[in-house]
Amino acid sequence: MSLSVVVVLDDRERLRELRERLEALQPALGRVLAIGSGEASLSAADRLDPAAARRRRQRSMALWLLPFGFLAGLTFTQITDLRTFSFAGAWGEPLIGGLLGMGSGWLGSFAAAASVSSEADDRIRILRNRLEEGCWLLLVEALPGLDIPWTTIQQARPKAVVRLDDT
């Protein structure tokens, strides 16, 4: 499992020094990305984009809701004995019901993904606020099996260090 942290710094020179020190470590950490005024934009970090997280949640939910929606639509058509799509025949009617159920599952995945707010979203909102205050962010992603060099990070005297979820 890899670990990601975001270091919040209020001095651009300390940001550059810390980034250089982290990039010089052997073995290499993984990804070190500076974000802020004069550096990369926040959109360059997919981990810090709430819309991307919502899309990932939606795809994950759709993976489960589409098949269950299809089965629910198929079952509903069979047990209710309604003849809404009788023009489609004995095989076509349950199939249309299943497809409609699958469409409902797909729509439900969007609604559910939009309504769920995770703890990571709150942390990202705090980081965005720090960025708007004029601070810089340093996203540090360690490769699997490597630890974050906490001592090196603390020597830069950050305003905050925010640990993102393990991936």
MDTraj code that builds the backbone (N, CA, C; nanometers):
import mdtraj as md
import numpy as np

residues = "MET SER LEU SER VAL VAL VAL VAL LEU ASP ASP ARG GLU ARG LEU ARG GLU LEU ARG GLU ARG LEU GLU ALA LEU GLN PRO ALA LEU GLY ARG VAL LEU ALA ILE GLY SER GLY GLU ALA SER LEU SER ALA ALA ASP ARG LEU ASP PRO ALA ALA ALA ARG ARG ARG ARG GLN ARG SER MET ALA LEU TRP LEU LEU PRO PHE GLY PHE LEU ALA GLY LEU THR PHE THR GLN ILE THR ASP LEU ARG THR PHE SER PHE ALA GLY ALA TRP GLY GLU PRO LEU ILE GLY GLY LEU LEU GLY MET GLY SER GLY TRP LEU GLY SER PHE ALA ALA ALA ALA SER VAL SER SER GLU ALA ASP ASP ARG ILE ARG ILE LEU ARG ASN ARG LEU GLU GLU GLY CYS TRP LEU LEU LEU VAL GLU ALA LEU PRO GLY LEU ASP ILE PRO TRP THR THR ILE GLN GLN ALA ARG PRO LYS ALA VAL VAL ARG LEU ASP ASP THR".split()
xyz = np.array([
    [0.0841, -0.1181, 0.0000],
    [0.0000, 0.0000, 0.0000],
    [0.0884, 0.1241, 0.0000],
    [0.0476, 0.2226, -0.0772],
    [0.1240, 0.3469, -0.0796],
    [0.0572, 0.4487, 0.0119],
    [0.1346, 0.5438, 0.0533],
    [0.0869, 0.6462, 0.1448],
    [0.1063, 0.7820, 0.0797],
    [0.0088, 0.8697, 0.0993],
    [0.0173, 1.0048, 0.0447],
    [-0.0064, 1.1052, 0.1556],
    [0.0752, 1.2101, 0.1558],
    [0.0572, 1.3204, 0.2489],
    [0.0686, 1.4512, 0.1717],
    [0.0064, 1.5543, 0.2270],
    [0.0182, 1.6879, 0.1715],
    [0.0790, 1.7764, 0.2796],
    [0.1895, 1.8405, 0.2452],
    [0.2598, 1.9287, 0.3374],
    [0.2208, 2.0715, 0.3017],
    [0.1735, 2.1478, 0.3996],
    [0.1321, 2.2868, 0.3791],
    [0.2447, 2.3773, 0.4286],
    [0.2945, 2.4613, 0.3384],
    [0.4039, 2.5538, 0.3722],
    [0.3623, 2.6957, 0.3357],
    [0.4085, 2.7926, 0.4165],
    [0.3742, 2.9320, 0.3881],
    [0.4906, 3.0093, 0.3258],
    [0.6021, 2.9416, 0.3015],
    [0.7200, 3.0053, 0.2430],
    [0.7613, 2.9259, 0.1192],
    [0.7678, 2.9939, 0.0047],
    [0.7988, 2.9258, -0.1209],
    [0.9425, 2.8725, -0.1227],
    [1.0326, 2.9414, -0.0587],
    [1.1716, 2.8954, -0.0563],
    [1.1833, 2.7634, 0.0209],
    [1.1131, 2.7520, 0.1342],
    [1.1138, 2.6257, 0.2090],
    [1.0477, 2.5140, 0.1280],
    [0.9455, 2.5504, 0.0498],
    [0.8801, 2.4539, -0.0380],
    [0.9808, 2.3972, -0.1383],
    [1.0552, 2.4857, -0.2026],
    [1.1542, 2.4414, -0.3017],
    [1.2634, 2.3555, -0.2372],
    [1.3116, 2.3971, -0.1204],
    [1.4153, 2.3204, -0.0513],
    [1.3654, 2.1815, -0.0141],
    [1.2441, 2.1745, 0.0394],
    [1.1886, 2.0453, 0.0788],
    [1.1664, 1.9571, -0.0435],
    [1.1149, 2.0148, -0.1497],
    [1.0923, 1.9364, -0.2713],
    [1.2241, 1.8790, -0.3232],
    [1.3288, 1.9604, -0.3271],
    [1.4596, 1.9138, -0.3751],
    [1.5158, 1.8038, -0.2859],
    [1.5002, 1.8192, -0.1538],
    [1.5507, 1.7181, -0.0610],
    [1.4752, 1.5864, -0.0767],
    [1.3444, 1.5951, -0.0964],
    [1.2651, 1.4730, -0.1124],
    [1.2930, 1.4052, -0.2461],
    [1.3128, 1.4845, -0.3510],
    [1.3420, 1.4265, -0.4818],
    [1.4812, 1.3642, -0.4869],
    [1.5714, 1.4089, -0.4002],
    [1.7080, 1.3570, -0.3982],
    [1.7220, 1.2276, -0.3178],
    [1.6197, 1.1896, -0.2439],
    [1.6274, 1.0685, -0.1618],
    [1.6449, 0.9437, -0.2481],
    [1.7224, 0.8491, -0.1942],
    [1.7401, 0.7208, -0.2610],
    [1.6986, 0.6121, -0.1641],
    [1.6147, 0.5207, -0.1988],
    [1.5434, 0.5097, -0.3251],
    [1.4393, 0.6204, -0.3388],
    [1.4034, 0.6502, -0.4618],
    [1.3094, 0.7594, -0.4892],
    [1.1747, 0.7308, -0.4238],
    [1.1138, 0.8373, -0.3717],
    [0.9861, 0.8255, -0.3012],
    [0.8718, 0.7826, -0.3920],
    [0.8615, 0.8428, -0.5027],
    [0.7479, 0.8251, -0.5919],
    [0.7186, 0.9585, -0.6564],
    [0.6108, 1.0209, -0.6141],
    [0.5695, 1.1482, -0.6724],
    [0.5816, 1.2591, -0.5690],
    [0.6424, 1.3688, -0.6102],
    [0.6520, 1.4886, -0.5275],
    [0.6062, 1.6031, -0.6163],
    [0.4934, 1.6656, -0.5815],
    [0.4331, 1.7686, -0.6655],
    [0.4052, 1.8935, -0.5834],
    [0.4618, 2.0065, -0.6259],
    [0.4379, 2.1348, -0.5606],
    [0.3181, 2.2013, -0.6260],
    [0.2287, 2.2550, -0.5425],
    [0.1055, 2.3173, -0.5905],
    [0.0930, 2.4543, -0.5263],
    [0.0568, 2.5525, -0.6069],
    [0.0361, 2.6864, -0.5544],
    [0.0777, 2.7913, -0.6539],
    [0.0871, 2.9124, -0.6098],
    [0.1230, 3.0248, -0.6945],
    [0.2625, 3.0052, -0.7523],
    [0.2736, 3.0039, -0.8846],
    [0.4005, 2.9846, -0.9510],
    [0.4410, 2.8388, -0.9644],
    [0.3618, 2.7486, -0.9149],
    [0.3879, 2.6041, -0.9243],
    [0.2725, 2.5413, -1.0011],
    [0.2588, 2.4110, -0.9916],
    [0.1492, 2.3412, -1.0594],
    [0.0146, 2.3827, -1.0010],
    [-0.0883, 2.3694, -1.0819],
    [-0.2230, 2.4024, -1.0334],
    [-0.2815, 2.2829, -0.9598],
    [-0.3873, 2.3081, -0.8865],
    [-0.4516, 2.2032, -0.8080],
    [-0.5082, 2.0933, -0.8972],
    [-0.5447, 2.1272, -1.0202],
    [-0.6013, 2.0271, -1.1109],
    [-0.4971, 1.9240, -1.1540],
    [-0.3687, 1.9521, -1.1334],
    [-0.2632, 1.8565, -1.1696],
    [-0.2587, 1.7382, -1.0733],
    [-0.3199, 1.7524, -0.9575],
    [-0.3208, 1.6455, -0.8573],
    [-0.4589, 1.5822, -0.8524],
    [-0.4714, 1.4676, -0.9131],
    [-0.6003, 1.3984, -0.9181],
    [-0.6507, 1.3627, -0.7787],
    [-0.5592, 1.3349, -0.6866],
    [-0.5979, 1.2994, -0.5499],
    [-0.6662, 1.4138, -0.4766],
    [-0.6422, 1.5378, -0.5208],
    [-0.6976, 1.6543, -0.4521],
    [-0.8181, 1.7128, -0.5255],
    [-0.8769, 1.6369, -0.6170],
    [-0.9909, 1.6826, -0.6951],
    [-1.1169, 1.6097, -0.6484],
    [-1.2094, 1.6787, -0.5798],
    [-1.3307, 1.6116, -0.5306],
    [-1.4176, 1.5559, -0.6429],
    [-1.4169, 1.6208, -0.7598],
    [-1.4966, 1.5712, -0.8720],
    [-1.4432, 1.4369, -0.9204],
    [-1.3117, 1.4218, -0.9223],
    [-1.2526, 1.2936, -0.9631],
    [-1.2868, 1.1844, -0.8619],
    [-1.2863, 1.2179, -0.7343],
    [-1.3234, 1.1202, -0.6317],
    [-1.4693, 1.0789, -0.6475],
    [-1.5550, 1.1738, -0.6788],
    [-1.6964, 1.1431, -0.6996],
    [-1.7139, 1.0522, -0.8224],
    [-1.6375, 1.0774, -0.9294],
    [-1.6454, 0.9911, -1.0478],
    [-1.5991, 0.8492, -1.0149],
    [-1.4931, 0.8361, -0.9340],
    [-1.4468, 0.7029, -0.8936],
    [-1.5535, 0.6304, -0.8113],
    [-1.6185, 0.7038, -0.7185],
    [-1.7257, 0.6430, -0.6390],
    [-1.8404, 0.6000, -0.7275],
    [-1.8762, 0.6830, -0.8264],
    [-1.9872, 0.6511, -0.9155],
    [-1.9571, 0.5255, -0.9960],
    [-1.8374, 0.5142, -1.0499],
    [-1.8006, 0.3946, -1.1273],
    [-1.8026, 0.2703, -1.0400],
    [-1.7543, 0.2843, -0.9182],
    [-1.7529, 0.1704, -0.8264],
    [-1.8956, 0.1277, -0.7919],
    [-1.9822, 0.2233, -0.7672],
    [-2.1210, 0.1900, -0.7359],
    [-2.1937, 0.1324, -0.8569],
    [-2.1653, 0.1850, -0.9750],
    [-2.2289, 0.1356, -1.0969],
    [-2.1919, -0.0101, -1.1208],
    [-2.0704, -0.0476, -1.0850],
    [-2.0249, -0.1846, -1.1022],
    [-2.1178, -0.2822, -1.0290],
    [-2.1707, -0.2401, -0.9152],
    [-2.2611, -0.3252, -0.8382],
    [-2.4079, -0.3001, -0.8715],
    [-2.4431, -0.1752, -0.8925],
    [-2.5844, -0.1430, -0.9106],
    [-2.6401, -0.1825, -1.0467],
    [-2.5598, -0.1833, -1.1509],
    [-2.6100, -0.2215, -1.2831],
    [-2.6581, -0.3673, -1.2869],
    [-2.5779, -0.4643, -1.2442],
    [-2.6289, -0.6020, -1.2471],
    [-2.7470, -0.6250, -1.1527],
    [-2.7408, -0.5652, -1.0332],
    [-2.8523, -0.5818, -0.9413],
    [-2.9785, -0.5133, -0.9937],
    [-2.9627, -0.3994, -1.0575],
    [-3.0780, -0.3323, -1.1180],
    [-3.1391, -0.4158, -1.2278],
    [-3.0540, -0.4790, -1.3086],
    [-3.1046, -0.5647, -1.4152],
    [-3.1844, -0.6810, -1.3560],
    [-3.1268, -0.7472, -1.2556],
    [-3.1971, -0.8595, -1.1927],
    [-3.3257, -0.8144, -1.1244],
    [-3.3238, -0.6971, -1.0621],
    [-3.4446, -0.6466, -0.9963],
    [-3.5527, -0.6160, -1.0993],
    [-3.5160, -0.5547, -1.2108],
    [-3.6134, -0.5260, -1.3162],
    [-3.6703, -0.6520, -1.3773],
    [-3.5834, -0.7489, -1.3997],
    [-3.6261, -0.8773, -1.4542],
    [-3.7228, -0.9468, -1.3583],
    [-3.6863, -0.9502, -1.2309],
    [-3.7701, -1.0143, -1.1288],
    [-3.9030, -0.9415, -1.1126],
    [-3.8989, -0.8081, -1.1097],
    [-4.0215, -0.7296, -1.0942],
    [-4.1176, -0.7577, -1.2090],
    [-4.0654, -0.7652, -1.3290],
    [-4.1501, -0.7921, -1.4456],
    [-4.2153, -0.9290, -1.4338],
    [-4.1409, -1.0269, -1.3817],
    [-4.1936, -1.1628, -1.3691],
    [-4.2970, -1.1762, -1.2571],
    [-4.2705, -1.1146, -1.1418],
    [-4.3597, -1.1378, -1.0279],
    [-4.4855, -1.0527, -1.0308],
    [-4.4821, -0.9392, -1.0990],
    [-4.6011, -0.8535, -1.1010],
    [-4.7022, -0.8967, -1.2050],
    [-4.6582, -0.9714, -1.3024],
    [-4.7462, -1.0191, -1.4091],
    [-4.8118, -0.9031, -1.4846],
    [-4.7447, -0.7885, -1.4893],
    [-4.7917, -0.6755, -1.5695],
    [-4.7546, -0.7000, -1.7152],
    [-4.8334, -0.6504, -1.8043],
    [-4.8085, -0.6685, -1.9474],
    [-4.7813, -0.5332, -2.0129],
    [-4.6948, -0.4551, -1.9552],
    [-4.6630, -0.3222, -2.0056],
    [-4.5961, -0.3290, -2.1419],
    [-4.5081, -0.4253, -2.1600],
    [-4.4342, -0.4384, -2.2855],
    [-4.4727, -0.5679, -2.3563],
    [-4.6001, -0.5976, -2.3629],
    [-4.6461, -0.7234, -2.4229],
    [-4.6126, -0.7329, -2.5713],
    [-4.5934, -0.6198, -2.6368],
    [-4.5567, -0.6215, -2.7787],
    [-4.4227, -0.6904, -2.8029],
    [-4.3392, -0.6996, -2.6978],
    [-4.2061, -0.7571, -2.7118],
    [-4.2060, -0.9091, -2.6986],
    [-4.3157, -0.9669, -2.6607],
    [-4.3237, -1.1118, -2.6512],
    [-4.2850, -1.1633, -2.5140],
    [-4.2876, -1.2955, -2.5037],
    [-4.2632, -1.3612, -2.3752],
    [-4.1191, -1.3420, -2.3271],
    [-4.0240, -1.3361, -2.4166],
    [-3.8847, -1.3175, -2.3790],
    [-3.8452, -1.1709, -2.3762],
    [-3.9037, -1.0919, -2.4609],
    [-3.8665, -0.9513, -2.4714],
    [-3.9156, -0.8660, -2.3559],
    [-4.0342, -0.8996, -2.3044],
    [-4.0911, -0.8196, -2.1957],
    [-4.0035, -0.8209, -2.0701],
    [-3.9604, -0.9378, -2.0196],
    [-3.8711, -0.9358, -1.9027],
    [-3.7360, -0.8718, -1.9338],
    [-3.6900, -0.8872, -2.0579],
    [-3.5635, -0.8264, -2.0963],
    [-3.5733, -0.6736, -2.0917],
    [-3.6824, -0.6180, -2.1393],
    [-3.7016, -0.4722, -2.1323],
    [-3.7100, -0.4274, -1.9865],
    [-3.7809, -0.5053, -1.9040],
    [-3.7874, -0.4730, -1.7613],
    [-3.6492, -0.4753, -1.6971],
    [-3.5682, -0.5728, -1.7341],
    [-3.4321, -0.5807, -1.6815],
    [-3.3477, -0.4628, -1.7260],
    [-3.3617, -0.4226, -1.8526],
    [-3.2859, -0.3077, -1.9025],
    [-3.3284, -0.1783, -1.8326],
    [-3.4579, -0.1655, -1.8072],
    [-3.5046, -0.0478, -1.7332],
    [-3.4517, -0.0487, -1.5896],
    [-3.4473, -0.1660, -1.5274],
    [-3.3896, -0.1766, -1.3935],
    [-3.2417, -0.1436, -1.3936],
    [-3.1715, -0.1854, -1.4999],
    [-3.0294, -0.1545, -1.5110],
    [-3.0096, -0.0041, -1.5277],
    [-3.0962, 0.0603, -1.6052],
    [-3.0900, 0.2064, -1.6186],
    [-3.1148, 0.2755, -1.4854],
    [-3.2054, 0.2213, -1.4060],
    [-3.2312, 0.2778, -1.2736],
    [-3.1095, 0.2625, -1.1834],
    [-3.0421, 0.1495, -1.1934],
    [-2.9197, 0.1297, -1.1163],
    [-2.8115, 0.2284, -1.1567],
    [-2.8017, 0.2552, -1.2859],
    [-2.7019, 0.3509, -1.3358],
    [-2.7318, 0.4912, -1.2823],
    [-2.8589, 0.5329, -1.2893],
    [-2.8967, 0.6635, -1.2346],
    [-2.8761, 0.6679, -1.0835],
    [-2.9045, 0.5579, -1.0173],
    [-2.8837, 0.5517, -0.8730],
    [-2.7378, 0.5649, -0.8341],
    [-2.6486, 0.5145, -0.9182],
    [-2.5056, 0.5279, -0.8873],
    [-2.4633, 0.6739, -0.8906],
    [-2.5202, 0.7535, -0.9807],
    [-2.4894, 0.8964, -0.9835],
    [-2.5434, 0.9665, -0.8592],
    [-2.6675, 0.9360, -0.8240],
    [-2.7295, 1.0007, -0.7077],
    [-2.6561, 0.9637, -0.5792],
    [-2.6222, 0.8364, -0.5654],
    [-2.5544, 0.7924, -0.4437],
    [-2.4134, 0.8505, -0.4342],
    [-2.3426, 0.8548, -0.5460],
    [-2.2058, 0.9085, -0.5435],
    [-2.2052, 1.0571, -0.5119],
    [-2.3058, 1.1297, -0.5586],
    [-2.3120, 1.2736, -0.5328],
    [-2.3539, 1.3036, -0.3892],
    [-2.4290, 1.2137, -0.3279],
    [-2.4810, 1.2421, -0.1940],
    [-2.3856, 1.2007, -0.0830],
    [-2.2854, 1.1223, -0.1148],
    [-2.1916, 1.0741, -0.0132],
    [-2.0743, 1.1702, -0.0033],
    [-2.0485, 1.2162, 0.1165],
    [-1.9328, 1.3017, 0.1411],
    [-1.8381, 1.2248, 0.2316],
    [-1.7157, 1.2124, 0.1882],
    [-1.6210, 1.1341, 0.2669],
    [-1.5353, 1.2255, 0.3542],
    [-1.4647, 1.1644, 0.4466],
    [-1.3746, 1.2395, 0.5328],
    [-1.2618, 1.3008, 0.4502],
    [-1.2232, 1.2312, 0.3439],
    [-1.1176, 1.2829, 0.2557],
    [-1.1628, 1.4131, 0.1885],
    [-1.2918, 1.4234, 0.1551],
    [-1.3432, 1.5470, 0.0951],
    [-1.3269, 1.6655, 0.1898],
    [-1.3483, 1.6415, 0.3193],
    [-1.3311, 1.7482, 0.4179],
    [-1.1851, 1.7914, 0.4272],
    [-1.0946, 1.6941, 0.4244],
    [-0.9520, 1.7272, 0.4292],
    [-0.9097, 1.8047, 0.3039],
    [-0.9629, 1.7649, 0.1899],
    [-0.9292, 1.8337, 0.0649],
    [-0.9819, 1.9764, 0.0669],
    [-1.0997, 1.9967, 0.1234],
    [-1.1569, 2.1314, 0.1344],
    [-1.0668, 2.2196, 0.2217],
    [-1.0151, 2.1642, 0.3288],
    [-0.9232, 2.2388, 0.4160],
    [-0.7971, 2.2760, 0.3393],
    [-0.7438, 2.1826, 0.2610],
    [-0.6240, 2.2110, 0.1816],
    [-0.6496, 2.3178, 0.0768],
    [-0.7664, 2.3141, 0.0145],
    [-0.8012, 2.4174, -0.0835],
    [-0.8090, 2.5548, -0.0165],
    [-0.8626, 2.5588, 0.1038],
    [-0.8692, 2.6853, 0.1774],
    [-0.7289, 2.7372, 0.2076],
    [-0.6374, 2.6495, 0.2464],
    [-0.4996, 2.6909, 0.2731],
    [-0.4337, 2.7458, 0.1465],
    [-0.4658, 2.6848, 0.0337],
    [-0.4117, 2.7314, -0.0942],
    [-0.4641, 2.8708, -0.1271],
    [-0.5918, 2.8937, -0.0988],
    [-0.6510, 3.0255, -0.1229],
    [-0.5953, 3.1318, -0.0279],
    [-0.5454, 3.0898, 0.0875],
    [-0.4846, 3.1826, 0.1833],
    [-0.3438, 3.2245, 0.1417],
    [-0.2920, 3.1632, 0.0348],
    [-0.1584, 3.1992, -0.0128],
    [-0.0506, 3.1010, 0.0248],
    [-0.0868, 2.9868, 0.0783],
    [0.0116, 2.8845, 0.1126],
    [0.0422, 2.7981, -0.0099],
    [0.1440, 2.7153, 0.0030],
    [0.1790, 2.6191, -0.1011],
    [0.1590, 2.4795, -0.0454],
    [0.1251, 2.3890, -0.1338],
    [0.1054, 2.2499, -0.0962],
    [0.2119, 2.1649, -0.1639],
    [0.2579, 2.0646, -0.0943],
    [0.3522, 1.9693, -0.1508],
    [0.2924, 1.8304, -0.1334],
    [0.2489, 1.7725, -0.2440],
    [0.1919, 1.6383, -0.2426],
    [0.3062, 1.5380, -0.2508],
    [0.3127, 1.4492, -0.1519],
    [0.4188, 1.3479, -0.1457],
    [0.3512, 1.2118, -0.1460],
    [0.3788, 1.1346, -0.2499],
    [0.3239, 0.9993, -0.2610],
    [0.4387, 0.9001, -0.2574],
    [0.4398, 0.8159, -0.1580],
    [0.5454, 0.7150, -0.1439],
    [0.5064, 0.5897, -0.2210],
    [0.6040, 0.5280, -0.2833],
    [0.5810, 0.4017, -0.3521],
    [0.5494, 0.2937, -0.2499],
    [0.4793, 0.1885, -0.2906],
    [0.4494, 0.0797, -0.1967],
    [0.5775, 0.0244, -0.1336],
    [0.5738, 0.0072, -0.0043],
    [0.6879, -0.0450, 0.0683],
    [0.7819, 0.0617, 0.1232],
    [0.7661, 0.1868, 0.0799],
    [0.8504, 0.2954, 0.1296],
    [0.7736, 0.3789, 0.2303],
    [0.8452, 0.4321, 0.3274],
    [0.7845, 0.5197, 0.4271],
    [0.8073, 0.6653, 0.3895],
    [0.7191, 0.7497, 0.4381],
    [0.7342, 0.8939, 0.4209],
    [0.8473, 0.9396, 0.5133],
    [0.9411, 1.0211, 0.4646],
    [1.0506, 1.0700, 0.5509],
    [1.0021, 1.1828, 0.6421],
    [0.9421, 1.1437, 0.7530],
    [0.8788, 1.2409, 0.8434],
    [0.9784, 1.3414, 0.8996],
    [1.0982, 1.2973, 0.9306],
    [1.1981, 1.3879, 0.9875],
    [1.2328, 1.4988, 0.8891],
    [1.2522, 1.4625, 0.7643],
    [1.2838, 1.5612, 0.6600],
    [1.1698, 1.6607, 0.6448],
    [1.0490, 1.6124, 0.6494],
    [0.9322, 1.7003, 0.6363],
    [0.9226, 1.7947, 0.7558],
    [0.9435, 1.7439, 0.8765],
    [0.9334, 1.8282, 0.9964],
    [1.0435, 1.9336, 1.0019],
    [1.1586, 1.9060, 0.9428],
    [1.2669, 2.0039, 0.9404],
    [1.2309, 2.1270, 0.8575],
    [1.1350, 2.1143, 0.7669],
    [1.0927, 2.2275, 0.6844],
    [0.9941, 2.3185, 0.7588],
    [0.9561, 2.2820, 0.8801],
    [0.8619, 2.3587, 0.9626],
    [0.7312, 2.3891, 0.8880],
    [0.6576, 2.2849, 0.8503],
    [0.5312, 2.3072, 0.7777],
    [0.4229, 2.3624, 0.8691],
    [0.3272, 2.4313, 0.8096],
    [0.2107, 2.4780, 0.8857],
    [0.1233, 2.3598, 0.9237],
    [0.1164, 2.2614, 0.8321],
    [0.0357, 2.1423, 0.8571],
    [0.0845, 2.0294, 0.7679],
    [0.0586, 1.9075, 0.8125],
    [0.0825, 1.7883, 0.7325],
    [-0.0474, 1.7091, 0.7364],
    [-0.1068, 1.6886, 0.6190],
    [-0.2353, 1.6201, 0.6107],
    [-0.2135, 1.4858, 0.5433],
    [-0.2481, 1.3803, 0.6136],
    [-0.2330, 1.2460, 0.5584],
    [-0.3600, 1.2114, 0.4811],
    [-0.3415, 1.1738, 0.3557],
    [-0.4526, 1.1292, 0.2741],
    [-0.4721, 0.9795, 0.2960],
    [-0.5847, 0.9270, 0.2515],
    [-0.6120, 0.7848, 0.2706],
    [-0.5077, 0.7002, 0.2010],
    [-0.4815, 0.5826, 0.2564],
    [-0.3928, 0.4866, 0.1917],
    [-0.4614, 0.4359, 0.0665],
    [-0.3814, 0.4115, -0.0378],
    [-0.4380, 0.3594, -0.1620],
    [-0.3748, 0.2282, -0.1970],
])
top = md.Topology()
chain = top.add_chain()
for i, resn in enumerate(residues, 1):
    res = top.add_residue(resn, chain, resSeq=i)
    for name in ("N", "CA", "C"):
        top.add_atom(name, md.element.get_by_symbol(name[0]), res)
traj = md.Trajectory(xyz[None], top)
